[in-house]
Every structure is written in C-alpha cells, then in structure tokens.
C-alpha cells in the first residue's frame, strides 16, 4: 500500500490518487482518494480506478467524470 501523492503508470496511462493498493495475486492496483486517470490529453476522475496489470485494462468504479479532448497538443 502507498499513501500520499501516489502516481501509477501503465504504458501511456497515468493515475494520481491519495492511496494505492497492490493486490499481487490478482495483479491489480487500486487507486482511491481523488483518483484521476490521464491518457494522452483525456482525463477520467472516479471514486476508484483499478489497473488490471495482466490484461492492461483500467476500470473506473463509482461516480465518474470524463473529459475527452477533440484535439491534443503534442507533448500534453
């Protein structure tokens, strides 16, 4: 478990949260507390963000808001 200003990276995906828990057997990282997922210029906020490390998938659980940028500046 990590607490504080936690950052989790998986490929181009980054998540920021207050707490992250790694479940070794399931190969899952769970981010909670102001969870924010960034991929390129798009943002997803949710109660909980789960990274499935084996399947390279992310799931947002609970109340979520999504911001999808129509255009993305290089390097953002």
C-alpha positions as CSV (number, residue, x, y, z in Angstrom):
1,X,0.0,0.0,0.0
2,X,1.2,3.5,-0.8
3,X,-0.3,6.7,0.5
4,X,0.2,10.4,-0.1
5,X,0.7,11.8,-3.6
6,X,0.7,8.4,-5.4
7,X,1.3,8.1,-9.2
8,X,0.7,4.8,-11.0
9,X,1.9,4.3,-14.6
10,X,0.9,1.6,-17.1
11,X,2.1,2.4,-20.7
12,X,0.6,5.8,-21.7
13,X,-1.8,5.7,-18.8
14,X,-1.1,7.6,-15.5
15,X,-3.2,7.7,-12.4
16,X,-2.8,10.1,-9.5
17,X,-4.5,9.3,-6.1
18,X,-4.2,9.6,-2.4
19,X,-3.8,5.8,-1.8
20,X,-2.9,2.8,-4.0
21,X,-3.2,-0.8,-3.0
22,X,-1.4,-3.6,-5.0
23,X,-3.1,-7.0,-5.0
24,X,-0.2,-9.3,-6.0
25,X,-2.3,-12.5,-6.7
26,X,-4.8,-10.7,-8.8
27,X,-2.2,-8.4,-10.5
28,X,-4.4,-5.4,-9.8
29,X,-3.6,-1.9,-8.5
30,X,-6.5,0.0,-6.9
31,X,-6.3,3.8,-6.6
32,X,-8.6,5.7,-4.3
33,X,-9.0,9.2,-3.0
34,X,-9.3,11.9,-5.7
35,X,-8.5,9.3,-8.3
36,X,-7.5,10.8,-11.7
37,X,-6.6,8.8,-14.8
38,X,-4.7,10.5,-17.6
39,X,-4.2,9.1,-21.1
40,X,-2.8,11.4,-23.7
41,X,-4.9,14.6,-23.2
42,X,-8.0,12.8,-21.9
43,X,-9.0,12.7,-18.2
44,X,-11.2,10.4,-16.1
45,X,-12.0,11.0,-12.5
46,X,-13.7,8.5,-10.2
47,X,-14.1,7.1,-6.8
48,X,-11.8,4.2,-7.5
49,X,-9.6,3.4,-10.5
50,X,-8.5,-0.3,-10.9
51,X,-5.5,-1.2,-13.1
52,X,-5.6,-4.8,-14.3
53,X,-1.9,-5.3,-15.0
54,X,-2.2,-8.7,-16.8
55,X,-4.9,-7.6,-19.2
56,X,-3.5,-4.0,-19.5
57,X,-7.0,-2.6,-18.8
58,X,-8.3,0.1,-16.5
59,X,-11.7,0.2,-14.8
60,X,-13.3,3.3,-13.1
61,X,-15.7,2.5,-10.3
62,X,-18.3,4.8,-8.7
63,X,-19.1,8.3,-9.6
64,X,-17.0,9.3,-12.7
65,X,-16.5,12.3,-14.9
66,X,-14.8,12.1,-18.3
67,X,-13.1,14.8,-20.3
68,X,-12.2,13.8,-23.8
69,X,-10.2,16.4,-25.8
70,X,-11.1,16.7,-29.5
71,X,-7.5,17.9,-30.3
72,X,-4.4,17.2,-28.4
73,X,-1.3,19.3,-28.4
74,X,2.0,17.4,-28.9
75,X,3.7,16.6,-25.6
76,X,0.5,17.0,-23.5
